[in-house]
């Protein structure tokens, strides 16, 4: 019998950053390779990927990376694996094209080991047969993955929901799911992102009708905020624009690449070639002829609206008569930002409408849909994935209701090695490195907790710089202290504080030079400590203090 291990490097006890490993004998199969966009406190960080050390160390055993769909939470970490492990990548045609964009944008050149699959594809490896099934999500050609082993199927759903009114590119293959269940499912790794909700989400047909009605009722420009990779929502906007004789202007991060790619692959349908106009050509049309589609990653559409409202957007400024329609569901962390943006839009003369005011919208299965998936597949063991802990726990409770034994449900931590025993299910057998790796610009992993702490201090209390020149040999000050600050106090109104700070630096350095020992680190530390105490006494603030001590010989 095959030796089987399951490891989650990301995507458990968190949303996004999906990356799951299934080891069958000596073969490693990677299911998705996603990133997560930073939380508010991760200042300056572009995005977060899983720790990939284990995969790099074992790259010779990797059989392939299998992608479920084209969102960043499934493909965003791919370039960082491929930098060190040139392994095959499998996905649907749209998923592969979007993955290529990520790889190209990350500067990974000369990699072309991509393989397009569909729901009919079966790939035979020495230790498993990999096949796929259609699922419904907010992007076309989403797929679930099946690893067929001699101990039963291991199934990973990817992000999914059930929608009986889904369009062809989005439709779940229920018959195939039932067939997989009949074959026997050993373990199921299933999306949990909406497990806490029992509310019925609106079908995409209902969402399309709602969007169409809002556009039909609008007299002026309609500015629509949506996530760039939510292609089902973009298709609905295109359809409504064509129906009501409007043109669509695309703005925002990467939307041109994503939309043009989907159109080229015929996964987005455009009624006529003149439907999409460039931002520079907006002035050629009346307000009632325009839809402005502001797209981006996660919270970026909201940030774009903020810029429009205050006149800092490169293409659009909100004016009287504009209707801003937010068709994305902002995260909880963005609620305060959305409230501020709404206020700014009204101040600029526009009006705001949110799709969530009338409909519950989600790309993830609710509680009842998760139970339907469990009943179709009837797994022996369940691994709730893709969700915060409360969502994984809710999924586990749903599984108990449909008859899965509590000892057969595993809420794992990142890095846990779950090893299938002969008769006791999956047993915890140690861990592999699985922390967060933060990407900031071209740098990978050099931003950690200390750097983030410093950035937080700088953002809250600013920086205070003191510079002084000394002669170490003669043990005297050559040039007295000069001070400067940014983000701490308004200089023109705080000259006394700055002057006294300089005096304290001079006195501290003189006292230190009068001693017997000399160490540059000690001297800078003494300056930092004395200035910090003085500034806190005067202002009750703690800026980052940067002492610069120069030597003249």
VEXDREN-2710 file (C-alpha; in Angstrom, 1 decimal):
% VEXDREN-2710
k/r/px/py/pz
1/UNK/0.0/0.0/0.0
2/UNK/1.1/3.6/-0.7
3/UNK/2.7/5.7/2.0
4/UNK/0.6/8.9/2.2
5/UNK/1.3/12.2/3.9
6/UNK/-0.7/15.5/3.7
7/UNK/0.9/18.9/4.6
8/UNK/-0.6/22.4/4.4
9/UNK/2.0/25.1/3.9
10/UNK/-0.7/27.7/3.8
11/UNK/-4.5/28.1/3.6
12/UNK/-5.4/26.8/7.0
13/UNK/-6.3/29.0/9.9
14/UNK/-6.1/31.9/7.4
15/UNK/-7.8/33.1/4.3
16/UNK/-5.9/32.7/1.0
17/UNK/-2.3/31.6/0.6
18/UNK/-3.4/28.1/-0.4
19/UNK/-0.7/25.6/-0.8
20/UNK/-1.2/21.9/0.0
21/UNK/1.2/19.0/-0.4
22/UNK/0.3/15.4/-0.9
23/UNK/3.1/13.0/-0.6
24/UNK/2.5/9.5/-2.1
25/UNK/5.6/7.3/-1.5
26/UNK/8.5/9.4/-2.8
27/UNK/6.3/11.6/-5.0
28/UNK/5.2/15.1/-4.1
29/UNK/2.1/16.6/-5.6
30/UNK/1.5/20.4/-5.0
31/UNK/-2.1/21.6/-5.0
32/UNK/-2.3/25.3/-5.7
33/UNK/0.5/27.8/-4.9
34/UNK/-1.2/31.0/-3.7
35/UNK/-0.4/34.3/-1.9
36/UNK/-2.2/36.5/0.5
37/UNK/-2.4/40.3/0.3
38/UNK/-1.1/42.0/3.5
39/UNK/-3.0/42.9/6.5
40/UNK/-3.2/46.6/7.6
41/UNK/-0.4/46.2/10.1
42/UNK/2.0/44.8/7.5
43/UNK/3.1/48.2/6.3
44/UNK/4.8/48.4/2.9
45/UNK/4.5/44.7/2.3
46/UNK/3.3/43.8/-1.2
47/UNK/2.1/40.3/-0.4
48/UNK/2.8/37.2/1.7
49/UNK/3.6/33.7/0.4
50/UNK/4.2/30.5/2.3
51/UNK/7.6/29.3/3.4
52/UNK/8.9/27.2/0.5
53/UNK/12.0/25.8/2.1
54/UNK/10.6/22.3/2.3
55/UNK/9.7/22.3/-1.4
56/UNK/13.1/23.6/-2.4
57/UNK/14.9/21.0/-0.3
58/UNK/12.7/18.2/-1.9
59/UNK/12.4/19.7/-5.4
60/UNK/13.6/16.5/-7.1
61/UNK/10.6/14.6/-5.7
62/UNK/8.0/17.1/-7.0
63/UNK/5.9/15.6/-9.8
64/UNK/4.0/18.8/-10.6
65/UNK/2.0/21.8/-9.4
66/UNK/-1.7/21.5/-10.0
67/UNK/-3.7/24.7/-10.0
68/UNK/-7.5/24.9/-9.4
69/UNK/-8.2/28.4/-10.7
70/UNK/-6.6/31.7/-11.7
71/UNK/-7.0/33.8/-8.6
72/UNK/-3.9/35.1/-6.7
73/UNK/-4.8/32.9/-3.7
74/UNK/-4.2/29.9/-5.9
75/UNK/-1.4/30.9/-8.3
76/UNK/0.4/33.9/-6.8
77/UNK/3.3/32.0/-5.1
78/UNK/4.0/30.0/-8.3
79/UNK/6.9/32.2/-9.5
80/UNK/8.7/31.8/-6.2
81/UNK/8.6/28.0/-6.4
82/UNK/9.7/28.0/-10.1
83/UNK/12.7/30.2/-9.3
84/UNK/14.3/27.1/-7.5
85/UNK/12.2/24.2/-8.8
86/UNK/11.6/24.0/-12.5
87/UNK/8.7/21.5/-12.2
88/UNK/5.7/21.0/-14.5
89/UNK/2.6/23.2/-13.9
90/UNK/-0.9/22.0/-14.8
91/UNK/-4.2/23.9/-15.1
92/UNK/-7.1/24.9/-17.3
93/UNK/-6.3/27.1/-20.3
94/UNK/-7.4/30.4/-18.6
95/UNK/-5.6/29.4/-15.4
96/UNK/-2.4/28.7/-17.2
97/UNK/-2.5/32.0/-19.1
98/UNK/-3.0/33.9/-15.9
99/UNK/-0.3/31.9/-14.2
100/UNK/2.0/32.9/-17.1
101/UNK/1.3/36.5/-16.4
102/UNK/2.2/36.1/-12.7
103/UNK/5.4/34.3/-13.6
104/UNK/6.4/36.9/-16.2
105/UNK/5.6/39.9/-13.9
106/UNK/7.8/38.3/-11.2
107/UNK/10.8/38.1/-13.7
108/UNK/11.0/34.3/-13.9
109/UNK/12.3/34.0/-17.5
110/UNK/12.7/31.0/-19.8
111/UNK/10.2/28.8/-18.0
112/UNK/7.6/27.2/-20.2
113/UNK/6.8/23.9/-18.6
114/UNK/3.1/24.6/-18.5
115/UNK/0.4/22.0/-19.4
116/UNK/-3.2/22.7/-20.2
117/UNK/-5.7/20.2/-18.8
118/UNK/-9.5/19.9/-18.7
119/UNK/-12.1/17.9/-16.9
120/UNK/-11.4/14.9/-19.2
121/UNK/-7.7/14.8/-18.6
122/UNK/-6.1/11.9/-16.7
123/UNK/-2.3/12.0/-16.0
124/UNK/-0.6/8.8/-14.9
125/UNK/2.3/9.1/-12.5
126/UNK/4.2/6.2/-10.9
127/UNK/2.4/6.7/-7.6
128/UNK/-1.0/8.3/-8.5
129/UNK/-3.4/9.1/-11.3
130/UNK/-4.3/12.8/-11.4
131/UNK/-7.7/13.9/-12.8
132/UNK/-10.0/16.9/-12.5
133/UNK/-13.6/18.0/-12.2
134/UNK/-15.4/21.2/-13.0
135/UNK/-16.4/23.5/-10.2
136/UNK/-18.3/26.8/-9.9
137/UNK/-16.4/29.9/-8.7
138/UNK/-16.1/33.6/-9.8
139/UNK/-13.7/32.8/-12.6
140/UNK/-14.1/30.5/-15.5
141/UNK/-12.7/27.0/-15.7
142/UNK/-12.2/26.4/-12.0
143/UNK/-11.3/22.8/-11.3
144/UNK/-11.1/20.4/-8.4
145/UNK/-8.3/17.9/-8.3
146/UNK/-8.4/14.1/-7.7
147/UNK/-5.3/12.1/-6.8
148/UNK/-6.1/8.5/-7.4
149/UNK/-4.1/6.1/-5.2
150/UNK/-4.4/2.4/-4.3
151/UNK/-5.8/3.5/-0.9
152/UNK/-8.6/5.6/-2.4
153/UNK/-9.0/9.1/-4.0
154/UNK/-7.6/12.2/-2.4
155/UNK/-9.8/15.1/-3.5
156/UNK/-9.0/18.9/-3.3
157/UNK/-12.0/21.1/-4.1
158/UNK/-10.3/24.4/-4.5
159/UNK/-12.6/27.4/-4.1
160/UNK/-16.1/26.4/-5.0
161/UNK/-19.8/26.9/-4.6
162/UNK/-23.0/25.4/-6.2
163/UNK/-25.0/27.6/-8.5
164/UNK/-27.7/25.9/-10.5
165/UNK/-28.0/28.9/-12.9
166/UNK/-24.2/29.1/-13.6
167/UNK/-23.1/29.8/-17.2
168/UNK/-21.3/27.0/-19.1
169/UNK/-17.7/28.0/-18.1
170/UNK/-18.7/28.2/-14.5
171/UNK/-20.9/25.1/-14.1
172/UNK/-20.1/22.3/-11.6
173/UNK/-20.1/18.7/-13.0
174/UNK/-22.4/17.1/-10.4
175/UNK/-22.3/13.8/-12.2
176/UNK/-18.5/13.6/-12.0
177/UNK/-18.6/14.4/-8.3
178/UNK/-21.0/11.5/-7.7
179/UNK/-18.8/9.3/-9.8
180/UNK/-15.7/10.2/-7.7
181/UNK/-17.7/9.5/-4.6
182/UNK/-18.7/6.0/-5.9
183/UNK/-15.0/5.2/-6.6
184/UNK/-14.2/5.9/-2.9
185/UNK/-12.7/9.0/-1.4
186/UNK/-10.0/8.5/1.2
187/UNK/-9.5/12.2/2.1
188/UNK/-11.2/15.4/1.2
189/UNK/-9.5/18.8/1.4
190/UNK/-12.5/21.2/1.1
191/UNK/-13.0/25.0/1.0
192/UNK/-14.3/26.4/4.3
193/UNK/-14.3/30.2/3.6
194/UNK/-18.0/30.6/3.9
195/UNK/-18.7/27.7/6.3
196/UNK/-20.2/29.9/9.1
197/UNK/-23.1/31.1/6.8
198/UNK/-26.3/29.3/6.4
199/UNK/-27.8/32.1/4.2
200/UNK/-28.5/31.3/0.6
201/UNK/-26.2/33.3/-1.6
202/UNK/-27.7/34.9/-4.7
203/UNK/-27.2/33.0/-8.0
204/UNK/-25.1/34.7/-10.6
205/UNK/-28.3/35.1/-12.7
206/UNK/-29.8/37.1/-9.9
207/UNK/-26.7/39.2/-9.5
208/UNK/-26.6/39.9/-13.2
209/UNK/-30.2/41.1/-13.0
210/UNK/-29.4/43.4/-10.1
211/UNK/-26.4/44.9/-11.9
212/UNK/-28.5/45.4/-15.0
213/UNK/-31.2/47.2/-13.1
214/UNK/-28.8/49.5/-11.4
215/UNK/-27.2/50.5/-14.7
216/UNK/-30.6/50.9/-16.4
217/UNK/-31.8/53.3/-13.7
218/UNK/-28.6/55.5/-13.7
219/UNK/-28.8/58.8/-15.5
220/UNK/-25.1/59.7/-15.5
221/UNK/-21.8/57.9/-15.3
222/UNK/-21.7/54.6/-13.5
223/UNK/-18.4/53.9/-11.8
224/UNK/-18.2/50.2/-10.8
225/UNK/-15.6/48.8/-8.3
226/UNK/-14.8/45.1/-8.8
227/UNK/-11.9/42.8/-8.3
228/UNK/-10.0/42.3/-11.5
229/UNK/-10.0/38.5/-11.4
230/UNK/-13.7/38.3/-10.7
231/UNK/-14.5/37.6/-14.4
232/UNK/-18.1/36.6/-13.8
233/UNK/-18.8/40.1/-12.4
234/UNK/-16.9/41.8/-15.3
235/UNK/-18.9/39.7/-17.8
236/UNK/-22.2/40.9/-16.2
237/UNK/-21.0/44.5/-16.5
238/UNK/-20.1/44.0/-20.2
239/UNK/-23.5/42.4/-20.9
240/UNK/-25.4/45.3/-19.2
241/UNK/-23.3/47.9/-20.9
242/UNK/-24.1/46.4/-24.3
243/UNK/-27.8/46.2/-23.4
244/UNK/-28.1/49.9/-22.5
245/UNK/-25.8/51.4/-25.1
246/UNK/-22.9/52.3/-22.8
247/UNK/-19.2/52.0/-23.3
248/UNK/-16.9/50.5/-20.7
249/UNK/-13.7/52.2/-19.6
250/UNK/-11.1/49.9/-17.9
251/UNK/-9.0/51.4/-15.1
252/UNK/-7.1/49.8/-12.2
253/UNK/-4.3/47.4/-11.6
254/UNK/-3.7/44.6/-14.2
255/UNK/-7.2/44.7/-15.5
256/UNK/-6.1/45.2/-19.1
257/UNK/-3.9/42.1/-19.0
258/UNK/-6.5/39.9/-17.3
259/UNK/-9.5/41.0/-19.4
260/UNK/-7.6/40.9/-22.7
261/UNK/-6.4/37.4/-21.8
262/UNK/-9.9/36.2/-21.0
263/UNK/-11.3/37.8/-24.2
264/UNK/-8.6/36.2/-26.3
265/UNK/-9.4/32.8/-24.8
266/UNK/-13.1/33.5/-25.3
267/UNK/-13.8/33.2/-21.6
268/UNK/-15.2/36.8/-21.7
269/UNK/-17.7/37.7/-24.3
270/UNK/-17.7/41.3/-25.7
271/UNK/-20.8/42.2/-27.7
272/UNK/-18.9/44.4/-30.2
273/UNK/-15.3/45.6/-30.5
274/UNK/-16.2/49.2/-29.7
275/UNK/-17.7/48.3/-26.3
276/UNK/-14.3/48.9/-24.5
277/UNK/-12.8/52.4/-24.8
278/UNK/-9.5/53.7/-23.5
279/UNK/-9.5/56.2/-20.6
280/UNK/-8.0/58.9/-22.8
281/UNK/-11.1/58.6/-25.1
282/UNK/-13.7/59.1/-22.3
283/UNK/-14.3/62.8/-23.2
284/UNK/-15.7/61.7/-26.6
285/UNK/-18.8/60.3/-24.9
286/UNK/-21.7/61.7/-22.9
287/UNK/-21.9/60.8/-19.2
288/UNK/-24.9/58.5/-19.7
289/UNK/-22.9/56.6/-22.3
290/UNK/-20.1/55.5/-19.9
291/UNK/-19.4/52.8/-17.4
292/UNK/-16.0/53.2/-15.7
293/UNK/-14.8/49.8/-14.4
294/UNK/-12.3/50.4/-11.6
295/UNK/-10.5/47.1/-10.9
296/UNK/-7.6/45.9/-8.8
297/UNK/-6.4/43.3/-6.3
298/UNK/-8.5/42.8/-3.2
299/UNK/-9.0/46.2/-1.6
300/UNK/-7.5/48.2/-4.5
301/UNK/-10.8/49.0/-6.2
302/UNK/-11.8/50.8/-2.9
303/UNK/-8.5/52.6/-2.9
304/UNK/-9.1/53.7/-6.5
305/UNK/-12.5/55.1/-5.5
306/UNK/-10.8/57.1/-2.7
307/UNK/-8.4/58.7/-5.3
308/UNK/-11.3/59.5/-7.6
309/UNK/-13.2/61.2/-4.8
310/UNK/-10.3/63.5/-3.8
311/UNK/-9.0/64.2/-7.3
312/UNK/-5.9/62.1/-7.3
313/UNK/-6.9/59.4/-9.7
314/UNK/-5.0/59.5/-13.0
315/UNK/-8.1/59.2/-15.2
316/UNK/-11.3/59.9/-13.3
317/UNK/-12.6/62.5/-10.8
318/UNK/-16.0/61.9/-9.2
319/UNK/-18.5/64.7/-9.9
320/UNK/-22.2/65.5/-9.5
321/UNK/-24.4/62.9/-11.0
322/UNK/-22.0/60.0/-10.8
323/UNK/-23.2/56.7/-9.3
324/UNK/-20.5/54.6/-7.7
325/UNK/-21.5/50.9/-7.6
326/UNK/-19.4/48.6/-5.4
327/UNK/-19.9/45.0/-6.7
328/UNK/-17.1/43.5/-4.6
329/UNK/-17.5/42.3/-1.0
330/UNK/-14.9/44.1/1.0
331/UNK/-13.2/42.2/3.8
332/UNK/-13.9/43.0/7.4
333/UNK/-10.5/44.8/7.6
334/UNK/-11.7/47.2/4.9
335/UNK/-15.0/48.2/6.5
336/UNK/-13.7/51.5/8.0
337/UNK/-12.0/52.3/4.7
338/UNK/-15.2/51.7/2.8
339/UNK/-17.1/54.1/5.2
340/UNK/-14.5/56.8/4.6
341/UNK/-14.6/56.3/0.9
342/UNK/-18.4/56.5/0.8
343/UNK/-18.3/59.8/2.7
344/UNK/-15.7/61.2/0.3
345/UNK/-17.8/60.2/-2.7
346/UNK/-20.8/62.0/-1.4
347/UNK/-18.7/65.1/-0.6
348/UNK/-17.5/65.0/-4.3
349/UNK/-21.1/65.0/-5.5
350/UNK/-21.6/61.3/-6.3
351/UNK/-23.8/58.6/-4.8
352/UNK/-22.9/55.1/-3.6
353/UNK/-24.7/51.8/-3.9
354/UNK/-23.3/48.5/-2.8
355/UNK/-24.4/45.1/-4.2
356/UNK/-24.4/43.7/-0.7
357/UNK/-27.3/46.0/0.3
358/UNK/-29.8/43.8/-1.6
359/UNK/-28.0/40.5/-2.2
360/UNK/-25.7/38.1/-0.3
361/UNK/-22.9/37.4/-2.7
362/UNK/-20.0/35.0/-2.3
363/UNK/-17.8/32.8/-4.4
364/UNK/-17.6/30.2/-1.7
365/UNK/-20.0/27.4/-0.6
366/UNK/-22.2/28.1/2.4
367/UNK/-22.9/25.5/5.1
368/UNK/-25.6/23.6/3.2
369/UNK/-23.5/23.5/0.0
370/UNK/-20.5/22.1/2.0
371/UNK/-22.7/19.4/3.3
372/UNK/-23.9/18.6/-0.3
373/UNK/-20.2/18.2/-1.3
374/UNK/-19.7/15.9/1.6
375/UNK/-22.7/13.8/0.7
376/UNK/-21.7/13.6/-2.9
377/UNK/-18.1/12.5/-2.2
378/UNK/-18.6/10.7/1.2
379/UNK/-15.0/10.9/2.3
380/UNK/-13.5/8.7/5.0
381/UNK/-11.4/11.6/6.3
382/UNK/-11.9/15.4/6.1
383/UNK/-9.4/18.2/6.1
384/UNK/-11.2/21.6/6.3
385/UNK/-9.0/24.1/4.5
386/UNK/-9.1/27.7/3.1
387/UNK/-10.4/29.6/6.1
388/UNK/-9.8/31.1/9.5
389/UNK/-10.0/28.7/12.5
390/UNK/-13.6/29.5/13.2
391/UNK/-14.5/28.6/9.6
392/UNK/-12.6/25.4/9.8
393/UNK/-14.3/24.5/13.0
394/UNK/-17.7/25.3/11.6
395/UNK/-17.0/23.0/8.6
396/UNK/-16.0/20.3/11.0
397/UNK/-19.3/20.6/12.8
398/UNK/-21.2/20.4/9.5
399/UNK/-19.3/17.2/8.7
400/UNK/-20.4/15.7/12.0
401/UNK/-24.1/16.4/11.1
402/UNK/-23.7/14.3/7.9
403/UNK/-22.2/11.4/9.7
404/UNK/-18.4/11.8/9.5
405/UNK/-16.8/10.6/12.7
406/UNK/-15.1/13.2/14.9
407/UNK/-11.9/11.3/15.0
408/UNK/-11.8/11.4/11.1
409/UNK/-11.8/15.2/10.9
410/UNK/-8.5/17.1/11.1
411/UNK/-8.1/20.8/11.7
412/UNK/-4.4/21.1/11.1
413/UNK/-1.9/23.9/11.6
414/UNK/0.4/25.1/8.9
415/UNK/3.4/22.8/8.5
416/UNK/1.7/19.8/10.3
417/UNK/2.8/16.5/8.7
418/UNK/-0.3/14.2/8.7
419/UNK/0.8/10.6/8.0
420/UNK/-1.8/7.9/7.1
421/UNK/-1.4/4.9/9.3
422/UNK/-2.7/1.4/8.5
423/UNK/-5.6/1.4/10.9
424/UNK/-5.6/4.7/13.0
425/UNK/-6.3/7.3/10.3
426/UNK/-3.9/10.2/9.9
427/UNK/-1.4/10.7/12.7
428/UNK/0.5/13.9/13.4
429/UNK/4.2/13.2/12.7
430/UNK/6.1/16.5/13.2
431/UNK/6.2/19.7/11.2
432/UNK/8.0/21.4/8.4
433/UNK/8.8/25.1/8.1
434/UNK/5.6/26.9/7.3
435/UNK/5.7/30.5/8.4
436/UNK/4.9/33.6/6.4
437/UNK/7.4/35.0/3.9
438/UNK/6.8/38.7/3.1
439/UNK/7.5/40.1/-0.3
440/UNK/8.4/43.8/-0.5
441/UNK/9.5/44.9/-4.0
442/UNK/12.1/42.5/-5.4
443/UNK/13.1/41.4/-1.9
444/UNK/12.0/38.0/-0.6
445/UNK/11.9/37.3/3.1
446/UNK/14.1/40.2/4.3
447/UNK/11.1/41.9/5.9
448/UNK/10.3/40.4/9.2
449/UNK/8.7/41.3/12.5
450/UNK/11.6/43.7/13.5
451/UNK/11.3/45.6/10.2
452/UNK/7.5/45.8/10.5
453/UNK/7.8/47.0/14.1
454/UNK/10.2/49.8/13.0
455/UNK/7.8/50.7/10.2
456/UNK/5.0/50.9/12.6
457/UNK/7.0/53.2/14.9
458/UNK/7.9/55.4/11.9
459/UNK/4.2/55.6/10.8
460/UNK/3.0/56.5/14.3
461/UNK/5.7/58.7/15.8
462/UNK/8.1/59.5/13.0
463/UNK/11.9/59.6/13.0
464/UNK/14.3/61.8/14.9
465/UNK/17.9/62.1/13.5
466/UNK/20.9/63.5/15.5
467/UNK/24.3/63.9/13.9
468/UNK/27.5/64.8/15.6
469/UNK/31.2/64.7/14.7
470/UNK/34.0/63.7/17.2
471/UNK/37.7/63.2/17.2
472/UNK/38.2/59.8/18.8
473/UNK/42.0/60.2/19.3
474/UNK/41.7/63.6/21.1
475/UNK/38.4/62.6/22.7
476/UNK/36.6/65.8/21.9
477/UNK/33.6/67.0/19.8
478/UNK/34.6/68.6/16.5
479/UNK/31.2/69.6/15.3
480/UNK/28.3/70.1/17.7
481/UNK/25.1/68.1/17.3
482/UNK/22.6/68.9/14.6
483/UNK/19.1/67.5/14.7
484/UNK/16.4/66.8/12.1
485/UNK/13.0/65.1/12.2
486/UNK/10.3/63.8/9.9
487/UNK/6.8/62.9/11.1
488/UNK/7.5/63.7/14.7
489/UNK/6.8/67.4/15.4
490/UNK/6.2/70.5/13.2
491/UNK/9.8/71.9/13.1
492/UNK/8.9/75.6/13.0
493/UNK/6.8/75.4/16.2
494/UNK/9.2/73.1/18.1
495/UNK/12.5/74.8/17.8
496/UNK/13.0/74.8/21.6
497/UNK/12.6/71.0/21.7
498/UNK/15.1/70.6/18.9
499/UNK/17.6/73.0/20.5
500/UNK/17.4/71.3/23.9
501/UNK/17.7/67.9/22.2
502/UNK/21.0/69.0/20.6
503/UNK/22.3/70.2/23.9
504/UNK/21.5/66.9/25.5
505/UNK/23.3/65.1/22.7
506/UNK/26.4/67.3/23.2
507/UNK/26.4/66.7/26.9
508/UNK/26.0/63.0/26.6
509/UNK/28.8/62.7/24.1
510/UNK/31.1/64.9/26.2
511/UNK/30.4/62.7/29.3
512/UNK/31.1/59.6/27.3
513/UNK/34.4/60.9/25.9
514/UNK/35.5/61.8/29.4
515/UNK/35.5/58.2/30.3
516/UNK/38.2/55.6/29.7
517/UNK/36.5/53.2/27.3
518/UNK/35.3/53.9/23.7
519/UNK/32.8/51.8/21.7
520/UNK/30.8/53.3/18.8
521/UNK/27.8/51.1/19.7
522/UNK/27.8/52.2/23.3
523/UNK/28.2/55.8/22.4
524/UNK/25.2/55.7/20.0
525/UNK/23.2/53.8/22.5
526/UNK/23.8/56.4/25.2
527/UNK/22.7/59.2/22.8
528/UNK/19.6/57.2/21.8
529/UNK/18.6/56.6/25.5
530/UNK/19.1/60.1/26.7
531/UNK/17.3/61.7/23.7
532/UNK/14.4/59.2/23.9
533/UNK/13.8/60.0/27.6
534/UNK/13.8/63.7/26.9
535/UNK/11.5/63.5/24.0
536/UNK/9.0/61.3/25.8
537/UNK/9.0/63.7/28.8
538/UNK/8.3/66.6/26.5
539/UNK/5.8/65.0/24.0
540/UNK/4.7/61.6/25.4
541/UNK/5.8/60.2/22.0
542/UNK/8.5/57.7/21.1
543/UNK/9.9/58.4/17.6
544/UNK/12.5/56.2/16.0
545/UNK/15.8/57.8/17.0
546/UNK/18.7/57.5/14.6
547/UNK/22.1/58.7/16.0
548/UNK/24.8/59.4/13.4
549/UNK/28.2/59.8/15.0
550/UNK/31.0/60.7/12.6
551/UNK/34.7/60.6/13.2
552/UNK/37.4/63.1/12.1
553/UNK/41.0/62.1/12.2
END
